[in-house]
Amino acid sequence: MARTVGIGHQNFEKIRKKDNFYIDKTHFIKEWWEEEDEVTLITRPRRFGKTLNMSMLEKFFSVKYAYRRDLFEGLSIWDDRRYRDLQGTYPVIFISFAGIKENTFIEARKSICRVVEEQYNKYDYLLRGNLLNEKEKQYYEKVSSDMSDSTASVSLRELSDFLSRYYEKNVIILLDEYDTPLQEAYVNGYWDEAAVFIRSLFNSTFKTNPYLERAIMTGITRVSKESVFSDLNNLEVVTTTSNKYEESFGFTEGEVFAALGEFGLSGRVEEVKRWYDGFIFGKVADIYNPWSIINYLDKKEEGLYWVNTSSNSLVEKLLRESNSDIKQIFEGLLEGEKLVTEIEEQIIYDQLGRDEQAIWSLLLASGYLKVRRYERVTDEYGSWKKEYTLELTNFEVKLMFRNMIRRWFNCIDSDYNDFIKALLLGDIDAMNDYMNGVSQSVFSYFDTGKNPSRKEPERFYHGFVLGLMVELRGRYVLTSNRESGFGRYDVLLEPLNFKDDAIILEFKVFQPKKEKDLSDTVEAALKQIEDMNYASGLLARGIRKEQIRKYGFAFSGNKVLIGEG
C-alpha cells in the first residue's frame, strides 16, 4: 500500500513519525561528515529539500534527540554502527532566515535579531547554576530583537561558547536560507546596510568561533564573497555545478520511477519526464524537483507546482527591464535554443541590473536554466575561462515564463489582444489605433529608469515580441532578428497552416535628420523588407507571394505609425 503524501512538510521528525512518503536522503549525513569541511555553503533551487535535510541533520546530531533511533531505523545511515553511536551527541544551533522578507532594513535587522533571541530562549536553562558568571548572564539578558550591533554580531558565537561548556563539546551550527534577507535587501533598496550587518554576524559565527565544530549554510544563491563572506577563508562552497552531494537534494530518476510504481502510476513515466525532468547537479543528470513530484503523486495529474510556490518577482523584474539583447536571447531560449556564455556563479547583487552574466547566473542558481555542457576554454594567450551551454530546465519552467510574459501585458490586456486580432485580420487602421494604446500603456513598464524606453523603443519592442510569441504559439512559428535574404528582419511570423498569411514586421526609430515625419520612417522600413528580400525564406518553403504581408512600424517616443507594403 502506498504511503500518504504529506504536502509541505519540512520537519523530518513529523514525516518519520507519521510514516509519510519520504525518499531516504540520510546518506547525506555520512557524505557531509566524512568530508570534514568546517563551514559548508550548499546552494540549490527552492523546494529542493534543503530545509528537510537540515531538519534531518538536526535530529541526527542534536543531544535533544539522543536515543531517537525510531527516527532513523530502516534508513541507510542506520546500517553503519559508527553512525548509530554518533546520533544525538552534539549541541546543535539550528536557525532559519526563510521568514525574513521585510521591506526596510530596520525591520529586517529586528527579524534577524529575533531569530537569534528565540535560540537564547530555547536554551535559557543555561542561566541556572554557576555555568555563566554574572557578566555573561547580563549579556544573555541583553540578547533581544532590539539589541545593539555589538551584541548582535557576537551573539551566536557567545551562545556556542555557553553550549560547548554545558555539553563539553563544540557546537554544530545549521543556518537555512541564509540568502533570503539579502535578496529582499536588494529588491527593497537596503542592500549596503544589510550586507554590513550580516557580514559582521557571519564573521564572528563562522570564522572567529573557537567553539564551532562544523557548520552548514543553505540558500538559493552563492552571494559574492566580497559582499558577506570576505573574512571567511574556511568556506567550502557547493553549487549546482559542483560534484559534491549531487544526489542529496532533489529526486533522481530512479527514485522518481520507483515512487510512480508505489502509487500505481508507472504508465505515466514519459509524461512526468517531459514535464519535470531536466535538473543537473554536478555530473548527475535527470534530477527532478521534489515539490513537483510530490504534488504529482498526490494529485495524479501534471501542473505548474514548483514554479507557483513562491514569488519570482526578482527574476521577472530583471528580465522585463533588461536590454534588448537579453530579451532577444530569451526569445531563443523559449524556442528551445541554447545559450553559450561565460558566467560567474557567485551573485553580485549590485551588478544584477547591469551585468548580463549576473542575470544568467541568477537564473541558473534559481533552477530556471540548466547546464547542458561546461568546459574550460583557453585563448591564444594561454588564459582560460569557464564557458557554459545553458537551456531552459524543463517544460514546467517554460510554461512559467510564458505565463510571466502574459502578465507583462495584463495592464493593457484588452488593447493588446485586440491588436493581435487586428494583425491576424490585416486591419491596418485598427492596428494603428490599438498599437498606440498599447505603447502608451506599456512603454514605462519596460523602462529601467536609467535608459527610458521613450528614447529606446527596442526595449519595449523585444518585450512586445515575447508577448507575440506566447499569444500566437500554436498558430505561428515566430522568429526575430534572424538572417534572411540579404539582411536581418525584425520579426517573421510563419504560419503552421498554409491557409494563414505569413507576416513580416520591420521596426524602425524615427530619425529627424533623415526623415520629415513618421510616414517616411514607415517607408524606410518597408523598403528595407524589399531591398533585403526578407520574404525569400518563406517563398522557398512554398508560401505564395500573395500570402506574405509586410508591415513597417515607425517609433517616435511613445508614438507609433504602422504602414503596409
C-alpha positions in Angstrom: 0.0 0.0 0.0 1.3 3.4 -0.9 2.3 5.8 1.8 0.4 9.0 2.5 1.8 12.0 0.7 2.1 15.0 3.0 2.3 18.3 1.2 4.6 21.0 2.6 6.2 19.0 5.4 9.7 20.2 6.2 10.1 18.6 9.6 12.0 15.3 9.5 10.6 14.1 12.8 7.0 14.7 11.8 7.4 12.9 8.4 9.0 9.9 10.1 6.5 9.6 13.0 3.6 9.7 10.6 5.3 7.4 8.0 4.6 9.9 5.3 6.1 9.4 1.8 9.8 10.1 2.1 12.8 9.3 -0.1 15.8 8.3 2.0 18.5 11.1 1.9 20.3 10.1 5.1 23.4 9.2 3.0 24.0 13.0 3.0 24.8 12.8 6.7 27.6 10.4 6.1 28.9 12.2 3.0 29.0 15.6 4.8 30.5 14.3 8.0 33.3 12.5 6.3 34.3 15.5 4.2 35.3 17.2 7.4 34.8 20.7 5.9 34.5 23.2 8.7 31.9 25.5 7.1 29.9 24.3 4.1 27.6 26.5 1.9 25.3 24.5 -0.3 23.1 26.2 -2.9 20.1 24.6 -4.5 16.9 26.0 -6.1 13.9 26.5 -3.8 11.8 23.5 -2.8 14.7 21.0 -3.3 14.7 19.6 0.1 17.2 21.9 1.7 15.1 22.6 4.8 14.1 19.0 5.2 17.8 17.9 5.0 18.8 20.5 7.6 16.0 19.3 9.9 17.3 15.7 9.3 20.8 16.8 10.4 19.4 18.5 13.5 17.5 15.4 14.5 20.5 13.2 13.9 23.2 15.2 15.7 21.4 17.1 18.4 21.6 16.0 22.0 18.0 17.0 22.2 17.2 13.9 20.1 19.6 11.5 21.7 18.4 7.9 21.7 15.8 8.6 19.0 16.6 5.5 16.9 13.0 5.4 15.8 13.6 8.3 13.5 16.4 6.6 11.6 15.8 2.8 11.8 15.2 1.4 8.4 17.2 4.3 6.7 20.6 3.9 5.1 22.5 5.8 7.8 21.4 3.2 10.4 23.2 0.4 8.6 26.6 1.8 9.8 27.3 1.1 13.5 29.6 4.1 13.8 26.8 6.5 12.9 24.4 4.8 15.3 26.9 5.7 18.0 27.2 9.3 16.7 23.5 10.0 16.7 22.4 12.6 19.4 25.8 13.5 20.6 26.3 17.2 19.7 24.8 20.5 20.8 23.1 22.0 17.7 22.1 25.5 16.9 19.5 25.4 14.0 18.2 28.7 12.7 16.4 29.7 9.5 16.3 33.1 7.7 13.5 31.9 5.4 10.9 34.2 7.0 12.9 37.4 6.9 11.3 39.2 4.0 11.0 42.8 5.3 10.6 46.0 3.3 13.1 48.0 5.4 16.5 47.4 6.9 15.2 48.3 10.4 12.6 45.6 10.3 14.9 43.0 8.6 17.5 43.7 11.3 14.9 43.3 14.0 13.7 40.0 12.5 17.2 38.5 12.3 17.8 39.5 16.0 14.5 37.9 16.9 15.6 34.7 15.3 18.7 34.7 17.5 16.7 35.7 20.6 14.5 32.6 20.0 17.6 30.4 20.2 18.6 32.1 23.5 15.1 31.5 24.9 15.3 27.8 23.9 18.5 27.4 26.0 17.6 29.6 28.9 18.4 26.7 31.3 22.0 27.8 30.8 21.2 30.7 33.2 20.6 28.3 36.0 23.5 27.3 38.2 27.1 28.6 38.0 27.9 27.8 34.4 27.8 31.5 33.5 29.3 34.3 35.6 27.3 37.5 36.3 28.6 39.4 33.3 27.8 36.6 31.0 24.3 36.3 32.5 23.9 40.1 31.9 25.0 39.7 28.3 22.5 36.8 27.9 19.6 39.1 29.0 20.7 41.8 26.5 20.0 39.5 23.6 16.7 40.7 22.1 15.1 41.9 18.9 16.4 45.4 19.7 19.9 44.5 20.8 22.9 46.7 19.8 25.1 45.9 16.8 27.9 44.9 19.0 25.7 42.4 21.0 24.2 41.0 17.8 27.4 40.5 15.9 28.8 38.1 18.5 25.5 36.6 19.7 25.8 33.2 18.0 29.5 32.8 18.9 28.7 33.5 22.6 25.8 31.0 22.5 28.2 28.5 21.0 30.6 29.1 24.0 27.8 28.7 26.5 26.6 25.4 24.9 30.0 24.0 24.5 30.8 24.5 28.1 27.5 22.9 29.2 27.8 19.8 27.0 31.7 19.8 27.0 31.6 19.5 23.2 31.8 22.1 20.4 28.7 23.1 18.5 27.2 22.3 15.1 25.5 25.3 13.5 22.9 24.9 10.8 21.7 28.1 9.0 18.9 27.5 6.5 18.0 30.0 3.7 20.9 32.3 4.6 20.4 34.5 1.5 16.6 35.3 1.8 17.2 38.6 3.7 19.9 39.5 1.2 17.6 39.1 -1.8 14.9 41.1 0.0 17.5 43.8 0.8 18.4 44.1 -2.9 14.8 44.2 -4.1 13.8 46.8 -1.4 16.9 49.0 -1.7 18.7 48.5 1.6 21.5 46.1 0.3 24.5 48.0 1.7 23.2 48.2 5.3 22.1 44.6 5.3 25.4 43.3 3.9 27.4 45.1 6.6 25.2 43.8 9.4 25.2 40.2 8.1 28.9 40.2 7.3 29.7 41.0 10.9 27.4 38.3 12.2 28.8 35.7 9.8 32.4 36.6 10.6 32.0 36.0 14.4 29.8 32.9 13.9 31.7 31.0 11.3 35.2 32.4 11.2 36.3 33.6 14.7 34.4 31.0 16.6 36.6 28.6 18.5 33.5 26.8 19.8 32.4 25.7 16.4 32.7 22.0 15.4 31.1 22.2 11.9 28.5 24.4 10.1 26.3 24.2 7.1 24.6 27.1 5.4 22.0 26.6 2.6 20.5 29.0 0.2 19.5 29.5 -3.4 22.3 31.8 -4.5 26.0 32.0 -3.8 26.4 35.6 -2.8 29.7 37.1 -3.8 32.5 36.6 -1.2 33.1 40.4 -1.1 29.5 41.0 0.0 29.2 38.9 3.1 31.9 36.3 3.2 35.0 38.5 2.8 36.6 37.2 6.0 35.6 33.5 5.6 38.5 31.7 4.0 37.4 28.5 5.6 34.2 28.2 3.5 33.6 25.2 1.2 31.1 26.3 -1.5 28.9 23.6 -3.2 26.9 25.0 -6.1 24.7 23.2 -8.7 27.7 22.6 -10.9 29.8 21.1 -8.0 30.4 17.3 -7.8 29.6 17.1 -4.0 26.2 16.0 -2.7 24.9 15.6 -6.3 22.1 13.2 -5.3 21.4 14.6 -1.8 19.0 17.3 -2.9 16.2 16.5 -5.4 15.0 13.2 -6.6 17.0 11.0 -9.0 15.2 9.4 -11.9 15.4 6.0 -10.3 13.8 7.4 -7.2 11.0 9.1 -9.2 10.2 5.9 -11.2 10.1 3.8 -8.0 7.7 6.4 -6.5 5.5 6.3 -9.5 5.4 2.5 -9.2 4.4 2.7 -5.5 1.5 4.9 -6.4 0.4 2.9 -9.4 1.5 5.5 -11.9 4.2 3.6 -13.8 2.3 4.1 -17.0 2.9 7.9 -16.8 6.7 7.8 -16.8 7.0 9.7 -20.1 4.5 12.4 -19.1 6.4 13.0 -15.8 9.8 13.0 -17.5 8.6 15.6 -20.1 7.2 17.9 -17.5 9.7 17.7 -14.6 13.0 16.1 -15.7 15.9 18.3 -16.6 17.8 19.5 -13.5 21.5 18.7 -13.5 23.7 18.8 -10.4 27.4 18.3 -10.9 27.8 15.4 -13.3 24.4 13.8 -12.4 21.6 14.5 -14.9 17.9 13.6 -14.7 17.3 15.2 -11.3 13.6 16.1 -10.5 12.2 18.8 -8.3 10.8 17.1 -5.2 7.9 19.6 -4.8 6.6 18.9 -8.3 6.9 15.1 -7.9 5.2 15.0 -4.5 2.3 17.1 -5.8 2.0 14.9 -8.9 1.9 11.8 -6.7 -0.8 13.4 -4.6 -3.0 14.9 -7.4 -2.1 12.4 -10.1 -2.1 15.0 -12.8 0.5 17.3 -14.3 0.5 21.0 -13.3 2.6 24.0 -12.5 3.5 23.1 -9.0 7.1 24.1 -8.3 7.1 27.4 -10.3 4.0 28.6 -8.4 5.3 28.0 -4.9 6.8 31.5 -4.3 7.3 34.9 -5.9 9.5 35.2 -8.9 9.5 39.0 -8.6 13.3 39.5 -8.8 13.7 37.3 -11.9 10.6 38.9 -13.5 11.8 42.4 -12.8 15.3 41.7 -14.2 14.0 40.1 -17.4 11.3 42.7 -18.0 13.7 45.6 -17.6 16.7 44.0 -19.3 18.1 45.4 -22.5 17.0 44.2 -25.9 20.0 41.8 -26.3 18.9 39.8 -23.2 15.2 39.8 -24.3 16.4 38.5 -27.7 18.4 35.7 -26.2 15.4 34.8 -24.0 13.2 34.6 -27.1 15.6 31.9 -28.4 15.6 30.0 -25.1 11.8 29.9 -25.2 12.1 28.4 -28.7 14.4 25.6 -27.4 17.7 27.2 -28.3 20.8 27.0 -26.2 22.9 29.9 -24.8 26.7 29.7 -24.8 28.1 32.2 -22.3 30.8 32.8 -19.7 29.2 33.2 -16.3 30.4 33.6 -12.7 28.3 31.5 -10.3 28.6 33.9 -7.4 25.9 36.6 -7.5 27.0 40.2 -7.3 23.7 41.8 -6.4 24.7 45.4 -7.2 25.5 44.3 -10.8 22.3 42.4 -11.5 20.7 45.3 -13.3 23.8 46.0 -15.4 25.7 42.7 -16.0 24.2 40.2 -18.5 26.2 37.4 -16.9 24.7 38.2 -13.5 21.2 37.6 -14.8 22.1 34.2 -16.3 23.9 33.3 -13.1 20.7 34.1 -11.1 18.5 32.0 -13.4 21.0 29.1 -13.2 21.1 29.2 -9.4 17.3 29.5 -9.2 16.9 26.4 -11.3 15.3 28.0 -14.4 18.3 27.3 -16.5 20.4 24.1 -16.6 24.0 23.5 -17.7 23.9 21.3 -20.7 27.7 21.5 -21.2 30.6 23.1 -19.3 34.2 23.5 -20.5 37.3 25.5 -19.8 38.2 27.5 -22.9 41.8 28.7 -23.4 42.5 31.7 -25.5 45.6 32.4 -27.7 47.4 34.0 -24.7 47.1 30.9 -22.5 44.5 32.2 -20.1 41.2 30.3 -19.6 37.6 31.0 -18.8 34.5 28.9 -17.8 32.1 28.6 -20.7 28.6 27.2 -20.1 26.0 25.9 -22.6 22.6 26.7 -20.9 19.0 26.0 -21.7 15.6 26.2 -20.0 15.3 23.4 -17.5 12.1 21.7 -18.5 8.6 22.1 -19.8 7.2 23.3 -16.4 9.8 26.1 -16.4 9.0 27.1 -20.0 5.3 27.4 -19.1 6.1 29.5 -16.1 8.0 32.0 -18.3 5.2 32.1 -20.9 2.7 32.9 -18.1 5.1 35.6 -16.8 5.2 37.2 -20.2 1.4 37.2 -20.4 1.4 39.1 -17.0 3.6 41.8 -18.5 0.7 42.8 -20.7 -2.1 42.4 -18.1 -2.3 46.2 -17.7 -3.3 46.6 -21.4 -4.7 43.1 -21.9 -7.8 44.2 -23.9 -5.9 46.5 -26.2 -3.1 44.0 -26.7 -5.4 41.2 -27.6 -7.3 43.5 -29.9 -4.1 44.4 -31.6 -3.3 40.7 -32.2 -6.8 40.2 -33.7 -6.3 43.2 -36.0 -2.9 41.9 -37.0 -4.3 38.5 -38.0 -7.2 40.2 -39.9 -4.9 42.6 -41.6 -6.9 45.7 -40.4 -4.3 48.4 -40.6 -6.4 51.2 -39.2 -7.3 49.1 -36.1 -3.7 48.1 -35.8 -2.6 51.7 -35.6 -5.3 52.6 -33.0 -4.5 49.6 -30.8 -0.8 49.8 -31.1 -0.7 53.4 -30.0 -2.9 52.5 -27.0 -0.5 49.6 -26.2 2.6 51.7 -26.5 1.2 54.5 -24.3 0.4 52.0 -21.5 3.4 49.7 -21.7 6.4 51.8 -22.6 7.1 52.8 -19.0 6.6 49.2 -17.8 9.7 48.1 -19.7 11.7 51.2 -18.5 14.6 50.5 -16.1 14.7 54.2 -15.0 18.2 54.6 -16.4 17.5 54.1 -20.1 14.0 55.4 -20.7 12.0 53.4 -23.2 10.7 56.6 -24.8 14.2 57.1 -26.1 15.0 53.4 -26.6 11.9 51.7 -28.1 13.9 48.5 -28.7 13.5 47.6 -25.0 9.7 47.8 -25.4 9.9 46.0 -28.8 11.6 42.9 -27.6 9.1 42.6 -24.7 6.4 43.0 -27.3 7.9 40.3 -29.5 8.0 37.9 -26.5 4.3 38.6 -26.0 3.6 37.8 -29.6 5.5 34.5 -29.2 3.3 33.5 -26.3 -0.1 34.5 -27.7 0.4 33.2 -31.2 2.2 29.9 -30.3 0.3 27.0 -31.9 -0.7 29.0 -34.9 2.7 30.6 -36.0 6.4 30.0 -35.7 7.8 33.3 -34.7 11.5 34.3 -35.2 13.1 37.6 -34.7 16.3 39.4 -35.8 17.4 36.4 -37.9 19.3 36.1 -41.2 17.1 36.0 -44.4 18.0 37.0 -47.9 20.5 39.8 -47.8 20.0 41.1 -44.2 18.1 40.7 -40.9 14.4 41.1 -40.5 13.0 42.1 -37.2 10.0 39.7 -36.8 8.7 37.0 -39.1 5.5 35.0 -38.4 5.5 31.8 -40.4 2.1 30.1 -40.4 1.8 26.4 -39.3 -1.3 26.2 -41.5 -0.7 27.4 -45.1 -4.3 28.8 -45.1 -3.0 31.6 -42.9 -0.9 34.5 -44.2 2.8 34.9 -43.3 3.7 38.2 -41.7 6.9 40.2 -41.8 7.3 43.1 -39.3 10.2 45.7 -39.6 10.7 48.1 -36.7 12.4 51.5 -37.2 13.0 54.5 -35.0 12.2 58.0 -36.4 15.4 59.8 -37.4 14.7 63.6 -37.7 17.9 64.3 -39.6 16.9 61.9 -42.4 13.1 61.9 -42.3 10.4 64.5 -42.2 7.8 62.5 -40.3 6.8 59.0 -39.2 5.4 58.2 -42.7 9.0 58.5 -44.1 10.2 56.1 -41.4 7.4 53.6 -42.3 8.5 53.8 -46.0 12.1 53.2 -45.0 11.1 50.1 -43.0 9.0 48.7 -45.9 11.8 49.5 -48.4 14.3 47.5 -46.2 11.9 44.5 -46.3 12.0 44.6 -50.1 15.7 45.5 -50.6 16.9 42.8 -48.2 14.5 40.2 -49.7 13.2 39.1 -46.3 10.5 37.0 -47.9 12.9 34.7 -49.7 12.9 32.0 -47.0 9.1 31.9 -46.9 8.9 31.7 -50.7 11.4 28.8 -50.6 9.2 26.9 -48.2 6.2 27.1 -50.6 4.3 30.1 -49.3 2.8 32.1 -52.2 3.9 35.8 -52.6 0.3 37.0 -52.2 0.1 35.2 -48.8 3.0 37.3 -47.4 2.0 40.5 -45.6 4.6 43.2 -44.8 4.3 45.9 -42.2 6.6 48.8 -41.3 6.5 50.0 -37.7 7.8 53.6 -37.0 8.5 54.7 -33.5 8.9 58.3 -32.2 8.9 58.4 -28.4 5.7 56.6 -27.5 4.0 57.3 -30.8 3.7 54.5 -33.4 2.7 54.5 -37.1 2.2 51.3 -39.0 2.2 51.0 -42.8 1.6 48.1 -45.1 3.7 47.2 -48.1 
